């Protein structure tokens, strides 16, 4: 099984996206804090992704065998239909921004960074 890794791709998240995600109005008192945290998060963010082409070996009523690995799932088999291959993937906002978020003590800042990391993940996933 060949796995393709992606580690060097640009992502962009703006203040408006963060505020929308957090259901905040443009004049919210945390605008400056969001800007500062967003700048710091984007400076260290290194999203990563991987995917692979995997053979569908067998599908039963409640299992799927992918490249020799049996997974228990009734829905997966139905979704795969008669596919010979699937492309599982994994995407993350990156350890770097998560490590930065762990250094922040203020609960509101943590909440803002959580929204930023989720938006970074969504942006990376769309690449």
Backbone as XML, in Angstrom:
<?xml version="1.0"?>
<chain id="A" units="angstrom">
  <residue number="1" name="UNK">
    <atom name="N" x="0.849" y="-1.169" z="0.000"/>
    <atom name="CA" x="0.000" y="0.000" z="0.000"/>
    <atom name="C" x="0.898" y="1.237" z="0.000"/>
  </residue>
  <residue number="2" name="UNK">
    <atom name="N" x="0.690" y="2.110" z="-0.946"/>
    <atom name="CA" x="1.451" y="3.341" z="-1.059"/>
    <atom name="C" x="0.643" y="4.486" z="-0.443"/>
  </residue>
  <residue number="3" name="UNK">
    <atom name="N" x="1.283" y="5.236" z="0.435"/>
    <atom name="CA" x="0.631" y="6.352" z="1.109"/>
    <atom name="C" x="1.267" y="7.648" z="0.634"/>
  </residue>
  <residue number="4" name="UNK">
    <atom name="N" x="0.444" y="8.591" z="0.249"/>
    <atom name="CA" x="0.922" y="9.913" z="-0.157"/>
    <atom name="C" x="0.738" y="10.881" z="1.001"/>
  </residue>
  <residue number="5" name="UNK">
    <atom name="N" x="1.831" y="11.570" z="1.373"/>
    <atom name="CA" x="1.800" y="12.551" z="2.448"/>
    <atom name="C" x="1.858" y="13.953" z="1.857"/>
  </residue>
  <residue number="6" name="UNK">
    <atom name="N" x="1.095" y="14.862" z="2.436"/>
    <atom name="CA" x="1.110" y="16.263" z="2.032"/>
    <atom name="C" x="1.395" y="17.092" z="3.280"/>
  </residue>
  <residue number="7" name="UNK">
    <atom name="N" x="2.485" y="17.831" z="3.230"/>
    <atom name="CA" x="2.862" y="18.612" z="4.408"/>
    <atom name="C" x="3.134" y="20.074" z="4.094"/>
  </residue>
  <residue number="8" name="UNK">
    <atom name="N" x="3.172" y="20.420" z="2.841"/>
    <atom name="CA" x="3.540" y="21.787" z="2.500"/>
    <atom name="C" x="2.488" y="22.393" z="1.581"/>
  </residue>
  <residue number="9" name="UNK">
    <atom name="N" x="1.373" y="22.769" z="2.169"/>
    <atom name="CA" x="0.341" y="23.413" z="1.368"/>
    <atom name="C" x="-0.235" y="24.588" z="2.143"/>
  </residue>
  <residue number="10" name="UNK">
    <atom name="N" x="-0.536" y="25.652" z="1.427"/>
    <atom name="CA" x="-1.004" y="26.869" z="2.105"/>
    <atom name="C" x="-2.455" y="26.753" z="2.565"/>
  </residue>
  <residue number="11" name="UNK">
    <atom name="N" x="-2.728" y="27.372" z="3.681"/>
    <atom name="CA" x="-4.104" y="27.506" z="4.164"/>
    <atom name="C" x="-4.302" y="28.947" z="4.590"/>
  </residue>
  <residue number="12" name="UNK">
    <atom name="N" x="-5.519" y="29.400" z="4.498"/>
    <atom name="CA" x="-5.816" y="30.771" z="4.861"/>
    <atom name="C" x="-7.134" y="30.803" z="5.618"/>
  </residue>
  <residue number="13" name="UNK">
    <atom name="N" x="-7.101" y="31.403" z="6.781"/>
    <atom name="CA" x="-8.300" y="31.583" z="7.589"/>
    <atom name="C" x="-8.324" y="33.049" z="8.006"/>
  </residue>
  <residue number="14" name="UNK">
    <atom name="N" x="-9.474" y="33.681" z="7.876"/>
    <atom name="CA" x="-9.592" y="35.095" z="8.213"/>
    <atom name="C" x="-10.452" y="35.352" z="9.430"/>
  </residue>
  <residue number="15" name="UNK">
    <atom name="N" x="-10.353" y="36.575" z="9.924"/>
    <atom name="CA" x="-11.117" y="36.980" z="11.095"/>
    <atom name="C" x="-12.615" y="36.734" z="10.920"/>
  </residue>
  <residue number="16" name="UNK">
    <atom name="N" x="-13.134" y="37.082" z="9.758"/>
    <atom name="CA" x="-14.571" y="36.933" z="9.534"/>
    <atom name="C" x="-15.008" y="35.475" z="9.668"/>
  </residue>
  <residue number="17" name="UNK">
    <atom name="N" x="-14.178" y="34.556" z="9.172"/>
    <atom name="CA" x="-14.504" y="33.130" z="9.291"/>
    <atom name="C" x="-14.555" y="32.707" z="10.756"/>
  </residue>
  <residue number="18" name="UNK">
    <atom name="N" x="-13.585" y="33.173" z="11.530"/>
    <atom name="CA" x="-13.532" y="32.824" z="12.950"/>
    <atom name="C" x="-14.748" y="33.390" z="13.666"/>
  </residue>
  <residue number="19" name="UNK">
    <atom name="N" x="-15.071" y="34.628" z="13.390"/>
    <atom name="CA" x="-16.204" y="35.262" z="14.062"/>
    <atom name="C" x="-17.526" y="34.606" z="13.674"/>
  </residue>
  <residue number="20" name="UNK">
    <atom name="N" x="-17.656" y="34.243" z="12.414"/>
    <atom name="CA" x="-18.869" y="33.531" z="11.978"/>
    <atom name="C" x="-18.963" y="32.188" z="12.682"/>
  </residue>
  <residue number="21" name="UNK">
    <atom name="N" x="-17.851" y="31.467" z="12.729"/>
    <atom name="CA" x="-17.816" y="30.158" z="13.390"/>
    <atom name="C" x="-18.223" y="30.278" z="14.849"/>
  </residue>
  <residue number="22" name="UNK">
    <atom name="N" x="-17.813" y="31.387" z="15.486"/>
    <atom name="CA" x="-18.095" y="31.582" z="16.901"/>
    <atom name="C" x="-19.393" y="32.355" z="17.150"/>
  </residue>
  <residue number="23" name="UNK">
    <atom name="N" x="-20.124" y="32.667" z="16.072"/>
    <atom name="CA" x="-21.396" y="33.407" z="16.167"/>
    <atom name="C" x="-21.211" y="34.766" z="16.845"/>
  </residue>
  <residue number="24" name="UNK">
    <atom name="N" x="-20.146" y="35.471" z="16.462"/>
    <atom name="CA" x="-19.863" y="36.797" z="17.017"/>
    <atom name="C" x="-20.169" y="37.867" z="15.990"/>
  </residue>
  <residue number="25" name="UNK">
    <atom name="N" x="-20.629" y="38.994" z="16.471"/>
    <atom name="CA" x="-20.893" y="40.152" z="15.624"/>
    <atom name="C" x="-19.575" y="40.883" z="15.334"/>
  </residue>
  <residue number="26" name="UNK">
    <atom name="N" x="-19.503" y="41.623" z="14.224"/>
    <atom name="CA" x="-18.258" y="42.323" z="13.856"/>
    <atom name="C" x="-17.726" y="43.276" z="14.927"/>
  </residue>
  <residue number="27" name="UNK">
    <atom name="N" x="-18.605" y="43.836" z="15.747"/>
    <atom name="CA" x="-18.164" y="44.795" z="16.765"/>
    <atom name="C" x="-17.889" y="44.135" z="18.124"/>
  </residue>
  <residue number="28" name="UNK">
    <atom name="N" x="-17.792" y="42.821" z="18.144"/>
    <atom name="CA" x="-17.557" y="42.087" z="19.396"/>
    <atom name="C" x="-16.251" y="42.555" z="20.048"/>
  </residue>
  <residue number="29" name="UNK">
    <atom name="N" x="-16.221" y="42.653" z="21.375"/>
    <atom name="CA" x="-15.011" y="43.139" z="22.057"/>
    <atom name="C" x="-13.780" y="42.231" z="21.900"/>
  </residue>
  <residue number="30" name="UNK">
    <atom name="N" x="-13.958" y="41.002" z="21.437"/>
    <atom name="CA" x="-12.831" y="40.084" z="21.272"/>
    <atom name="C" x="-12.172" y="40.158" z="19.896"/>
  </residue>
  <residue number="31" name="UNK">
    <atom name="N" x="-12.550" y="41.106" z="19.064"/>
    <atom name="CA" x="-11.998" y="41.215" z="17.711"/>
    <atom name="C" x="-10.471" y="41.303" z="17.736"/>
  </residue>
  <residue number="32" name="UNK">
    <atom name="N" x="-9.941" y="42.176" z="18.593"/>
    <atom name="CA" x="-8.485" y="42.333" z="18.657"/>
    <atom name="C" x="-7.812" y="41.045" z="19.132"/>
  </residue>
  <residue number="33" name="UNK">
    <atom name="N" x="-8.426" y="40.375" z="20.068"/>
    <atom name="CA" x="-7.858" y="39.117" z="20.592"/>
    <atom name="C" x="-7.881" y="38.048" z="19.494"/>
  </residue>
  <residue number="34" name="UNK">
    <atom name="N" x="-8.966" y="37.995" z="18.731"/>
    <atom name="CA" x="-9.057" y="37.041" z="17.622"/>
    <atom name="C" x="-7.955" y="37.324" z="16.612"/>
  </residue>
  <residue number="35" name="UNK">
    <atom name="N" x="-7.767" y="38.594" z="16.274"/>
    <atom name="CA" x="-6.712" y="38.958" z="15.320"/>
    <atom name="C" x="-5.336" y="38.498" z="15.808"/>
  </residue>
  <residue number="36" name="UNK">
    <atom name="N" x="-5.046" y="38.745" z="17.084"/>
    <atom name="CA" x="-3.738" y="38.374" z="17.630"/>
    <atom name="C" x="-3.544" y="36.857" z="17.633"/>
  </residue>
  <residue number="37" name="UNK">
    <atom name="N" x="-4.547" y="36.124" z="18.080"/>
    <atom name="CA" x="-4.439" y="34.663" z="18.126"/>
    <atom name="C" x="-4.382" y="34.070" z="16.726"/>
  </residue>
  <residue number="38" name="UNK">
    <atom name="N" x="-5.137" y="34.648" z="15.811"/>
    <atom name="CA" x="-5.130" y="34.174" z="14.430"/>
    <atom name="C" x="-3.752" y="34.373" z="13.810"/>
  </residue>
  <residue number="39" name="UNK">
    <atom name="N" x="-3.150" y="35.520" z="14.053"/>
    <atom name="CA" x="-1.814" y="35.789" z="13.516"/>
    <atom name="C" x="-0.798" y="34.788" z="14.070"/>
  </residue>
  <residue number="40" name="UNK">
    <atom name="N" x="-0.868" y="34.527" z="15.372"/>
    <atom name="CA" x="0.057" y="33.579" z="15.993"/>
    <atom name="C" x="-0.181" y="32.157" z="15.491"/>
  </residue>
  <residue number="41" name="UNK">
    <atom name="N" x="-1.438" y="31.768" z="15.373"/>
    <atom name="CA" x="-1.761" y="30.415" z="14.924"/>
    <atom name="C" x="-1.326" y="30.195" z="13.483"/>
  </residue>
  <residue number="42" name="UNK">
    <atom name="N" x="-1.592" y="31.160" z="12.623"/>
    <atom name="CA" x="-1.208" y="31.014" z="11.212"/>
    <atom name="C" x="0.313" y="31.002" z="11.038"/>
  </residue>
  <residue number="43" name="UNK">
    <atom name="N" x="1.029" y="31.660" z="11.946"/>
    <atom name="CA" x="2.491" y="31.683" z="11.854"/>
    <atom name="C" x="3.103" y="30.306" z="12.112"/>
  </residue>
  <residue number="44" name="UNK">
    <atom name="N" x="2.428" y="29.486" z="12.905"/>
    <atom name="CA" x="2.986" y="28.162" z="13.236"/>
    <atom name="C" x="2.250" y="27.004" z="12.575"/>
  </residue>
  <residue number="45" name="UNK">
    <atom name="N" x="1.077" y="27.260" z="12.015"/>
    <atom name="CA" x="0.244" y="26.181" z="11.474"/>
    <atom name="C" x="0.926" y="25.480" z="10.299"/>
  </residue>
  <residue number="46" name="UNK">
    <atom name="N" x="0.954" y="24.157" z="10.376"/>
    <atom name="CA" x="1.478" y="23.328" z="9.299"/>
    <atom name="C" x="0.541" y="22.129" z="9.130"/>
  </residue>
  <residue number="47" name="UNK">
    <atom name="N" x="-0.592" y="22.342" z="8.462"/>
    <atom name="CA" x="-1.530" y="21.233" z="8.267"/>
    <atom name="C" x="-0.868" y="20.087" z="7.504"/>
  </residue>
  <residue number="48" name="UNK">
    <atom name="N" x="-1.363" y="18.902" z="7.760"/>
    <atom name="CA" x="-0.828" y="17.713" z="7.111"/>
    <atom name="C" x="-1.985" y="16.832" z="6.658"/>
  </residue>
  <residue number="49" name="UNK">
    <atom name="N" x="-1.719" y="16.066" z="5.611"/>
    <atom name="CA" x="-2.741" y="15.140" z="5.114"/>
    <atom name="C" x="-2.050" y="13.934" z="4.509"/>
  </residue>
  <residue number="50" name="UNK">
    <atom name="N" x="-2.774" y="12.850" z="4.466"/>
    <atom name="CA" x="-2.290" y="11.666" z="3.772"/>
    <atom name="C" x="-3.480" y="10.931" z="3.188"/>
  </residue>
  <residue number="51" name="UNK">
    <atom name="N" x="-3.215" y="10.210" z="2.109"/>
    <atom name="CA" x="-4.248" y="9.346" z="1.563"/>
    <atom name="C" x="-3.592" y="8.212" z="0.809"/>
  </residue>
  <residue number="52" name="UNK">
    <atom name="N" x="-4.397" y="7.216" z="0.528"/>
    <atom name="CA" x="-3.879" y="6.043" z="-0.158"/>
    <atom name="C" x="-4.998" y="5.404" z="-0.977"/>
  </residue>
  <residue number="53" name="UNK">
    <atom name="N" x="-4.603" y="4.741" z="-2.030"/>
    <atom name="CA" x="-5.531" y="3.928" z="-2.805"/>
    <atom name="C" x="-5.494" y="2.534" z="-2.200"/>
  </residue>
  <residue number="54" name="UNK">
    <atom name="N" x="-6.644" y="2.047" z="-1.751"/>
    <atom name="CA" x="-6.717" y="0.782" z="-1.034"/>
    <atom name="C" x="-7.717" y="-0.152" z="-1.729"/>
  </residue>
  <residue number="55" name="UNK">
    <atom name="N" x="-7.322" y="-1.374" z="-1.900"/>
    <atom name="CA" x="-8.191" y="-2.369" z="-2.534"/>
    <atom name="C" x="-9.304" y="-2.796" z="-1.594"/>
  </residue>
  <residue number="56" name="UNK">
    <atom name="N" x="-10.497" y="-2.919" z="-2.145"/>
    <atom name="CA" x="-11.626" y="-3.484" z="-1.403"/>
    <atom name="C" x="-11.590" y="-4.977" z="-1.684"/>
  </residue>
  <residue number="57" name="UNK">
    <atom name="N" x="-11.144" y="-5.754" z="-0.694"/>
    <atom name="CA" x="-10.992" y="-7.199" z="-0.872"/>
    <atom name="C" x="-12.316" y="-7.938" z="-0.757"/>
  </residue>
  <residue number="58" name="UNK">
    <atom name="N" x="-13.125" y="-7.554" z="0.216"/>
    <atom name="CA" x="-14.387" y="-8.270" z="0.443"/>
    <atom name="C" x="-15.345" y="-7.385" z="1.225"/>
  </residue>
  <residue number="59" name="UNK">
    <atom name="N" x="-16.624" y="-7.587" z="0.961"/>
    <atom name="CA" x="-17.682" y="-6.899" z="1.698"/>
    <atom name="C" x="-18.698" y="-7.946" z="2.117"/>
  </residue>
  <residue number="60" name="UNK">
    <atom name="N" x="-18.995" y="-7.993" z="3.424"/>
    <atom name="CA" x="-20.054" y="-8.871" z="3.926"/>
    <atom name="C" x="-21.150" y="-7.988" z="4.508"/>
  </residue>
  <residue number="61" name="UNK">
    <atom name="N" x="-22.119" y="-8.606" z="5.141"/>
    <atom name="CA" x="-23.232" y="-7.844" z="5.710"/>
    <atom name="C" x="-22.781" y="-6.855" z="6.781"/>
  </residue>
  <residue number="62" name="UNK">
    <atom name="N" x="-21.724" y="-7.196" z="7.549"/>
    <atom name="CA" x="-21.299" y="-6.294" z="8.617"/>
    <atom name="C" x="-19.785" y="-6.051" z="8.680"/>
  </residue>
  <residue number="63" name="UNK">
    <atom name="N" x="-19.057" y="-6.425" z="7.627"/>
    <atom name="CA" x="-17.621" y="-6.141" z="7.591"/>
    <atom name="C" x="-17.188" y="-5.707" z="6.190"/>
  </residue>
  <residue number="64" name="UNK">
    <atom name="N" x="-16.042" y="-5.049" z="6.178"/>
    <atom name="CA" x="-15.388" y="-4.683" z="4.926"/>
    <atom name="C" x="-13.914" y="-5.039" z="5.102"/>
  </residue>
  <residue number="65" name="UNK">
    <atom name="N" x="-13.342" y="-5.676" z="4.101"/>
    <atom name="CA" x="-11.915" y="-5.981" z="4.157"/>
    <atom name="C" x="-11.208" y="-5.090" z="3.147"/>
  </residue>
  <residue number="66" name="UNK">
    <atom name="N" x="-10.314" y="-4.257" z="3.681"/>
    <atom name="CA" x="-9.561" y="-3.317" z="2.856"/>
    <atom name="C" x="-8.085" y="-3.667" z="2.931"/>
  </residue>
  <residue number="67" name="UNK">
    <atom name="N" x="-7.532" y="-4.054" z="1.810"/>
    <atom name="CA" x="-6.104" y="-4.374" z="1.732"/>
    <atom name="C" x="-5.684" y="-5.313" z="2.856"/>
  </residue>
  <residue number="68" name="UNK">
    <atom name="N" x="-6.525" y="-6.325" z="3.107"/>
    <atom name="CA" x="-6.230" y="-7.334" z="4.110"/>
    <atom name="C" x="-6.678" y="-7.003" z="5.522"/>
  </residue>
  <residue number="69" name="UNK">
    <atom name="N" x="-7.157" y="-5.805" z="5.758"/>
    <atom name="CA" x="-7.590" y="-5.383" z="7.096"/>
    <atom name="C" x="-9.116" y="-5.420" z="7.158"/>
  </residue>
  <residue number="70" name="UNK">
    <atom name="N" x="-9.642" y="-6.151" z="8.135"/>
    <atom name="CA" x="-11.090" y="-6.284" z="8.281"/>
    <atom name="C" x="-11.610" y="-5.202" z="9.225"/>
  </residue>
  <residue number="71" name="UNK">
    <atom name="N" x="-12.584" y="-4.451" z="8.753"/>
    <atom name="CA" x="-13.244" y="-3.412" z="9.541"/>
    <atom name="C" x="-14.701" y="-3.797" z="9.724"/>
  </residue>
  <residue number="72" name="UNK">
    <atom name="N" x="-15.199" y="-3.647" z="10.941"/>
    <atom name="CA" x="-16.593" y="-3.977" z="11.203"/>
    <atom name="C" x="-17.455" y="-2.748" z="10.939"/>
  </residue>
  <residue number="73" name="UNK">
    <atom name="N" x="-18.313" y="-2.848" z="9.920"/>
    <atom name="CA" x="-19.184" y="-1.731" z="9.575"/>
    <atom name="C" x="-20.243" y="-2.198" z="8.584"/>
  </residue>
  <residue number="74" name="UNK">
    <atom name="N" x="-21.482" y="-1.989" z="8.919"/>
    <atom name="CA" x="-22.567" y="-2.301" z="7.986"/>
    <atom name="C" x="-22.711" y="-1.192" z="6.950"/>
  </residue>
  <residue number="75" name="UNK">
    <atom name="N" x="-22.530" y="0.029" z="7.367"/>
    <atom name="CA" x="-22.738" y="1.175" z="6.486"/>
    <atom name="C" x="-21.627" y="1.301" z="5.451"/>
  </residue>
  <residue number="76" name="UNK">
    <atom name="N" x="-20.384" y="1.035" z="5.858"/>
    <atom name="CA" x="-19.258" y="1.182" z="4.940"/>
    <atom name="C" x="-19.447" y="0.297" z="3.705"/>
  </residue>
  <residue number="77" name="UNK">
    <atom name="N" x="-19.841" y="-0.933" z="3.913"/>
    <atom name="CA" x="-20.058" y="-1.850" z="2.788"/>
    <atom name="C" x="-21.135" y="-1.352" z="1.848"/>
  </residue>
  <residue number="78" name="UNK">
    <atom name="N" x="-22.199" y="-0.804" z="2.402"/>
    <atom name="CA" x="-23.275" y="-0.252" z="1.574"/>
    <atom name="C" x="-22.784" y="0.956" z="0.780"/>
  </residue>
  <residue number="79" name="UNK">
    <atom name="N" x="-21.988" y="1.806" z="1.441"/>
    <atom name="CA" x="-21.482" y="3.005" z="0.765"/>
    <atom name="C" x="-20.482" y="2.673" z="-0.332"/>
  </residue>
  <residue number="80" name="UNK">
    <atom name="N" x="-19.707" y="1.618" z="-0.159"/>
    <atom name="CA" x="-18.712" y="1.245" z="-1.159"/>
    <atom name="C" x="-19.341" y="0.604" z="-2.389"/>
  </residue>
  <residue number="81" name="UNK">
    <atom name="N" x="-20.516" y="0.019" z="-2.213"/>
    <atom name="CA" x="-21.182" y="-0.623" z="-3.351"/>
    <atom name="C" x="-20.303" y="-1.696" z="-3.962"/>
  </residue>
  <residue number="82" name="UNK">
    <atom name="N" x="-20.054" y="-1.592" z="-5.252"/>
    <atom name="CA" x="-19.224" y="-2.599" z="-5.925"/>
    <atom name="C" x="-17.840" y="-2.021" z="-6.292"/>
  </residue>
  <residue number="83" name="UNK">
    <atom name="N" x="-17.373" y="-1.056" z="-5.518"/>
    <atom name="CA" x="-16.074" y="-0.424" z="-5.785"/>
    <atom name="C" x="-14.935" y="-1.423" z="-5.600"/>
  </residue>
  <residue number="84" name="UNK">
    <atom name="N" x="-13.957" y="-1.350" z="-6.464"/>
    <atom name="CA" x="-12.762" y="-2.184" z="-6.339"/>
    <atom name="C" x="-11.706" y="-1.511" z="-5.463"/>
  </residue>
  <residue number="85" name="UNK">
    <atom name="N" x="-11.734" y="-0.167" z="-5.407"/>
    <atom name="CA" x="-10.765" y="0.600" z="-4.630"/>
    <atom name="C" x="-11.468" y="1.740" z="-3.900"/>
  </residue>
  <residue number="86" name="UNK">
    <atom name="N" x="-10.904" y="2.128" z="-2.771"/>
    <atom name="CA" x="-11.356" y="3.321" z="-2.044"/>
    <atom name="C" x="-10.115" y="4.153" z="-1.719"/>
  </residue>
  <residue number="87" name="UNK">
    <atom name="N" x="-10.330" y="5.388" z="-1.330"/>
    <atom name="CA" x="-9.235" y="6.308" z="-1.046"/>
    <atom name="C" x="-9.386" y="6.891" z="0.358"/>
  </residue>
  <residue number="88" name="UNK">
    <atom name="N" x="-9.043" y="6.133" z="1.390"/>
    <atom name="CA" x="-9.131" y="6.681" z="2.743"/>
    <atom name="C" x="-8.111" y="7.805" z="2.927"/>
  </residue>
  <residue number="89" name="UNK">
    <atom name="N" x="-8.474" y="8.784" z="3.747"/>
    <atom name="CA" x="-7.575" y="9.907" z="3.974"/>
    <atom name="C" x="-7.621" y="10.334" z="5.432"/>
  </residue>
  <residue number="90" name="UNK">
    <atom name="N" x="-6.607" y="11.056" z="5.819"/>
    <atom name="CA" x="-6.505" y="11.621" z="7.146"/>
    <atom name="C" x="-5.982" y="13.039" z="6.978"/>
  </residue>
  <residue number="91" name="UNK">
    <atom name="N" x="-6.557" y="13.958" z="7.722"/>
    <atom name="CA" x="-6.143" y="15.356" z="7.612"/>
    <atom name="C" x="-6.115" y="15.950" z="9.014"/>
  </residue>
  <residue number="92" name="UNK">
    <atom name="N" x="-5.137" y="16.821" z="9.271"/>
    <atom name="CA" x="-5.002" y="17.452" z="10.579"/>
    <atom name="C" x="-4.592" y="18.914" z="10.414"/>
  </residue>
  <residue number="93" name="UNK">
    <atom name="N" x="-4.947" y="19.723" z="11.395"/>
    <atom name="CA" x="-4.519" y="21.123" z="11.371"/>
    <atom name="C" x="-3.032" y="21.231" z="11.691"/>
  </residue>
  <residue number="94" name="UNK">
    <atom name="N" x="-2.455" y="20.170" z="12.221"/>
    <atom name="CA" x="-1.027" y="20.121" z="12.518"/>
    <atom name="C" x="-0.721" y="20.213" z="13.999"/>
  </residue>
  <residue number="95" name="UNK">
    <atom name="N" x="0.312" y="19.508" z="14.397"/>
    <atom name="CA" x="0.724" y="19.499" z="15.803"/>
    <atom name="C" x="1.205" y="20.870" z="16.264"/>
  </residue>
  <residue number="96" name="UNK">
    <atom name="N" x="1.785" y="21.616" z="15.353"/>
    <atom name="CA" x="2.387" y="22.892" z="15.721"/>
    <atom name="C" x="1.355" y="23.866" z="16.296"/>
  </residue>
  <residue number="97" name="UNK">
    <atom name="N" x="0.244" y="24.005" z="15.621"/>
    <atom name="CA" x="-0.792" y="24.927" z="16.119"/>
    <atom name="C" x="-1.479" y="24.335" z="17.351"/>
  </residue>
  <residue number="98" name="UNK">
    <atom name="N" x="-1.605" y="23.021" z="17.407"/>
    <atom name="CA" x="-2.183" y="22.380" z="18.591"/>
    <atom name="C" x="-1.269" y="22.582" z="19.804"/>
  </residue>
  <residue number="99" name="UNK">
    <atom name="N" x="0.040" y="22.479" z="19.600"/>
    <atom name="CA" x="0.994" y="22.707" z="20.690"/>
    <atom name="C" x="0.913" y="24.159" z="21.173"/>
  </residue>
  <residue number="100" name="UNK">
    <atom name="N" x="0.782" y="25.089" z="20.227"/>
    <atom name="CA" x="0.620" y="26.493" z="20.610"/>
    <atom name="C" x="-0.651" y="26.668" z="21.437"/>
  </residue>
  <residue number="101" name="UNK">
    <atom name="N" x="-1.741" y="26.055" z="21.026"/>
    <atom name="CA" x="-3.016" y="26.191" z="21.735"/>
    <atom name="C" x="-2.906" y="25.663" z="23.167"/>
  </residue>
  <residue number="102" name="UNK">
    <atom name="N" x="-2.074" y="24.651" z="23.372"/>
    <atom name="CA" x="-1.911" y="24.089" z="24.718"/>
    <atom name="C" x="-1.185" y="25.041" z="25.666"/>
  </residue>
  <residue number="103" name="UNK">
    <atom name="N" x="-0.479" y="26.031" z="25.131"/>
    <atom name="CA" x="0.252" y="26.975" z="25.985"/>
    <atom name="C" x="-0.625" y="28.124" z="26.468"/>
  </residue>
  <residue number="104" name="UNK">
    <atom name="N" x="-1.814" y="28.237" z="25.911"/>
    <atom name="CA" x="-2.714" y="29.346" z="26.233"/>
    <atom name="C" x="-3.556" y="28.978" z="27.451"/>
  </residue>
  <residue number="105" name="UNK">
    <atom name="N" x="-3.539" y="29.835" z="28.452"/>
    <atom name="CA" x="-4.257" y="29.534" z="29.688"/>
    <atom name="C" x="-5.672" y="30.077" z="29.758"/>
  </residue>
  <residue number="106" name="UNK">
    <atom name="N" x="-5.938" y="31.175" z="29.082"/>
    <atom name="CA" x="-7.254" y="31.808" z="29.138"/>
    <atom name="C" x="-8.289" y="30.955" z="28.416"/>
  </residue>
  <residue number="107" name="UNK">
    <atom name="N" x="-9.402" y="30.681" z="29.075"/>
    <atom name="CA" x="-10.408" y="29.784" z="28.507"/>
    <atom name="C" x="-11.038" y="30.352" z="27.233"/>
  </residue>
  <residue number="108" name="UNK">
    <atom name="N" x="-11.220" y="31.657" z="27.171"/>
    <atom name="CA" x="-11.783" y="32.261" z="25.952"/>
    <atom name="C" x="-10.782" y="32.160" z="24.808"/>
  </residue>
  <residue number="109" name="UNK">
    <atom name="N" x="-9.498" y="32.367" z="25.100"/>
    <atom name="CA" x="-8.473" y="32.213" z="24.072"/>
    <atom name="C" x="-8.436" y="30.765" z="23.569"/>
  </residue>
  <residue number="110" name="UNK">
    <atom name="N" x="-8.588" y="29.814" z="24.472"/>
    <atom name="CA" x="-8.631" y="28.406" z="24.071"/>
    <atom name="C" x="-9.823" y="28.144" z="23.157"/>
  </residue>
  <residue number="111" name="UNK">
    <atom name="N" x="-10.947" y="28.748" z="23.479"/>
    <atom name="CA" x="-12.154" y="28.605" z="22.665"/>
    <atom name="C" x="-11.933" y="29.187" z="21.270"/>
  </residue>
  <residue number="112" name="UNK">
    <atom name="N" x="-11.298" y="30.352" z="21.201"/>
    <atom name="CA" x="-10.998" y="30.986" z="19.910"/>
    <atom name="C" x="-10.042" y="30.115" z="19.108"/>
  </residue>
  <residue number="113" name="UNK">
    <atom name="N" x="-8.995" y="29.616" z="19.760"/>
    <atom name="CA" x="-8.023" y="28.770" z="19.060"/>
    <atom name="C" x="-8.647" y="27.460" z="18.589"/>
  </residue>
  <residue number="114" name="UNK">
    <atom name="N" x="-9.577" y="26.944" z="19.345"/>
    <atom name="CA" x="-10.280" y="25.738" z="18.916"/>
    <atom name="C" x="-11.038" y="26.005" z="17.617"/>
  </residue>
  <residue number="115" name="UNK">
    <atom name="N" x="-11.692" y="27.148" z="17.531"/>
    <atom name="CA" x="-12.398" y="27.526" z="16.302"/>
    <atom name="C" x="-11.415" y="27.706" z="15.154"/>
  </residue>
  <residue number="116" name="UNK">
    <atom name="N" x="-10.278" y="28.352" z="15.428"/>
    <atom name="CA" x="-9.256" y="28.552" z="14.395"/>
    <atom name="C" x="-8.736" y="27.205" z="13.902"/>
  </residue>
  <residue number="117" name="UNK">
    <atom name="N" x="-8.446" y="26.282" z="14.826"/>
    <atom name="CA" x="-7.933" y="24.967" z="14.416"/>
    <atom name="C" x="-8.956" y="24.200" z="13.588"/>
  </residue>
  <residue number="118" name="UNK">
    <atom name="N" x="-10.219" y="24.300" z="13.965"/>
    <atom name="CA" x="-11.258" y="23.632" z="13.177"/>
    <atom name="C" x="-11.348" y="24.223" z="11.766"/>
  </residue>
  <residue number="119" name="UNK">
    <atom name="N" x="-11.250" y="25.531" z="11.668"/>
    <atom name="CA" x="-11.273" y="26.175" z="10.350"/>
    <atom name="C" x="-10.037" y="25.809" z="9.530"/>
  </residue>
  <residue number="120" name="UNK">
    <atom name="N" x="-8.875" y="25.720" z="10.176"/>
    <atom name="CA" x="-7.661" y="25.281" z="9.477"/>
    <atom name="C" x="-7.827" y="23.862" z="8.949"/>
  </residue>
  <residue number="121" name="UNK">
    <atom name="N" x="-8.422" y="23.004" z="9.759"/>
    <atom name="CA" x="-8.663" y="21.625" z="9.321"/>
    <atom name="C" x="-9.605" y="21.593" z="8.129"/>
  </residue>
  <residue number="122" name="UNK">
    <atom name="N" x="-10.680" y="22.349" z="8.192"/>
    <atom name="CA" x="-11.629" y="22.391" z="7.081"/>
    <atom name="C" x="-10.976" y="22.923" z="5.816"/>
  </residue>
  <residue number="123" name="UNK">
    <atom name="N" x="-10.128" y="23.939" z="5.962"/>
    <atom name="CA" x="-9.423" y="24.516" z="4.829"/>
    <atom name="C" x="-8.440" y="23.499" z="4.241"/>
  </residue>
  <residue number="124" name="UNK">
    <atom name="N" x="-7.699" y="22.826" z="5.110"/>
    <atom name="CA" x="-6.746" y="21.822" z="4.641"/>
    <atom name="C" x="-7.456" y="20.673" z="3.949"/>
  </residue>
  <residue number="125" name="UNK">
    <atom name="N" x="-8.589" y="20.275" z="4.476"/>
    <atom name="CA" x="-9.356" y="19.170" z="3.893"/>
    <atom name="C" x="-9.860" y="19.499" z="2.499"/>
  </residue>
  <residue number="126" name="UNK">
    <atom name="N" x="-10.084" y="20.769" z="2.241"/>
    <atom name="CA" x="-10.607" y="21.164" z="0.928"/>
    <atom name="C" x="-9.514" y="21.238" z="-0.135"/>
  </residue>
  <residue number="127" name="UNK">
    <atom name="N" x="-8.268" y="21.117" z="0.260"/>
    <atom name="CA" x="-7.145" y="21.191" z="-0.681"/>
    <atom name="C" x="-6.994" y="19.937" z="-1.425"/>
  </residue>
</chain>
